[in-house]
């Protein structure tokens, strides 16, 4: 059963305390490490009328991939490099499902991939990323910033146990 991943208050993508953020909920399958979230771009997320801005989609990709990398090593990571390929327009008001996974993992670099699909399963965009684990002491401080929430408690505790 997927676990809901923790939030930090001000995060642009998942932060419940960020009034201008997306406030998304991300989930991880503990067995496969696949991270998933749903996002329906709204009018304030447009690039062109009726079409989501690619930068907003890139932010969601980054969040999903950073969590896939962080979950794999139970240590938070930062993005070193990300590439996004847009295949179809992401229409305002239409739900996209983002899925991210780890492709390879080394001590200092975790490679990820992700895709965003529409309600029909068509790939709207795909991404790859390279993520760098933060130093253990920084990770210990970071996991302390997780918002206390019963829905994310199990995943937060698993992340804290490794810090």
C-alpha positions in Angstrom: 0.0 0.0 0.0 1.5 3.4 -1.0 2.6 5.7 1.8 2.0 9.5 1.6 5.4 11.3 1.7 6.1 14.1 4.2 5.7 17.8 3.5 7.8 20.8 4.5 5.6 23.8 5.2 6.8 26.2 2.6 7.6 23.9 -0.3 6.4 25.3 -3.7 5.1 21.9 -4.8 3.9 20.1 -1.6 4.0 22.7 1.2 0.6 23.1 3.0 1.8 26.5 4.3 2.7 28.0 0.9 -0.4 30.0 -0.1 1.0 30.3 -3.7 2.2 26.7 -3.9 0.6 23.6 -5.6 0.0 21.7 -2.3 0.4 18.3 -4.0 0.3 15.0 -2.1 3.0 12.5 -3.2 2.9 8.8 -2.5 5.6 6.1 -2.6 5.2 2.4 -3.1 7.5 1.1 -0.4 8.3 -2.1 -2.4 9.1 -0.5 -5.7 10.1 3.0 -4.7 7.9 4.5 -7.4 6.7 7.9 -6.4 3.3 9.2 -7.8 1.3 12.3 -7.6 -1.7 13.8 -9.5 -1.8 17.4 -10.7 -4.4 19.3 -12.7 -3.0 22.6 -13.9 -5.3 25.5 -13.2 -5.7 28.9 -14.9 -2.8 30.5 -12.9 -0.4 27.8 -14.2 -0.7 28.7 -17.9 2.0 29.4 -20.4 -0.3 30.0 -23.3 -4.1 30.2 -22.9 -5.5 26.8 -21.9 -2.0 25.2 -21.7 0.1 24.6 -18.6 3.5 26.3 -18.4 6.3 23.9 -18.9 8.1 25.3 -15.8 5.2 24.3 -13.6 5.4 20.7 -15.0 9.1 20.7 -14.5 8.6 21.7 -10.8 6.3 18.7 -10.3 8.7 16.4 -12.1 11.5 17.6 -9.8 9.5 17.0 -6.7 8.5 13.5 -7.8 12.1 12.6 -8.8 13.7 14.1 -5.8 11.4 12.0 -3.6 12.2 8.9 -5.6 15.9 9.5 -5.1 15.5 10.5 -1.5 13.4 7.4 -0.7 15.9 5.1 -2.3 18.8 6.3 -0.1 16.6 7.4 2.9 18.6 10.6 2.7 17.3 13.8 1.1 18.8 14.8 -2.3 19.0 17.9 -4.4 18.8 18.2 -8.1 22.1 18.3 -10.0 20.6 18.1 -13.5 17.1 17.7 -15.0 15.9 17.3 -18.5 12.2 17.4 -19.6 10.8 16.4 -23.0 7.3 17.7 -23.7 5.3 15.6 -26.1 1.7 16.9 -25.9 0.2 20.1 -24.4 -0.9 19.8 -20.8 -4.4 21.3 -20.8 -5.7 23.4 -17.9 -8.2 21.5 -15.8 -7.1 18.0 -17.0 -5.5 15.7 -14.4 -2.0 14.4 -15.1 -0.4 11.5 -13.2 3.3 11.8 -12.5 5.3 8.7 -11.8 9.0 8.8 -10.9 11.5 6.0 -10.3 15.2 5.4 -9.7 17.2 4.1 -12.6 20.5 3.8 -10.9 22.0 4.6 -7.6 25.6 5.3 -6.5 26.8 6.8 -3.2 27.0 10.4 -4.6 24.6 10.3 -7.6 21.1 8.9 -8.1 19.7 8.8 -11.6 15.9 9.0 -12.0 13.2 9.1 -14.7 9.6 10.1 -14.7 6.6 10.5 -16.9 3.4 12.5 -16.8 0.4 10.8 -18.4 -3.1 12.0 -19.1 -6.4 10.3 -18.2 -6.1 8.1 -21.3 -2.5 7.0 -20.5 -0.9 9.1 -23.2 2.5 10.4 -22.2 2.3 14.2 -22.0 5.9 14.7 -20.9 8.9 12.7 -19.7 11.9 13.7 -17.6 15.2 12.4 -16.3 17.2 13.7 -13.4 20.5 13.3 -11.5 20.2 13.8 -7.8 22.9 14.3 -5.2 22.4 13.2 -1.6 22.9 15.9 1.0 25.4 15.4 3.8 24.1 13.4 6.7 24.2 16.3 9.2 22.1 18.5 6.8 19.7 15.6 6.3 19.3 15.2 10.0 18.3 18.9 10.2 16.1 18.7 7.1 13.9 15.8 8.3 13.2 17.8 11.4 11.3 20.3 9.2 8.7 17.8 8.2 5.2 19.0 8.9 3.6 16.9 11.6 0.7 15.1 9.9 -0.8 11.7 10.7 -1.2 10.9 7.0 2.5 11.2 6.4 3.8 9.9 9.8 4.8 6.4 8.6 6.9 7.7 5.7 8.4 10.5 7.8 9.4 8.1 10.5 11.1 5.9 7.9 13.1 8.9 6.6 14.0 10.0 10.1 15.2 6.6 11.2 18.0 6.7 8.6 19.1 10.3 9.3 
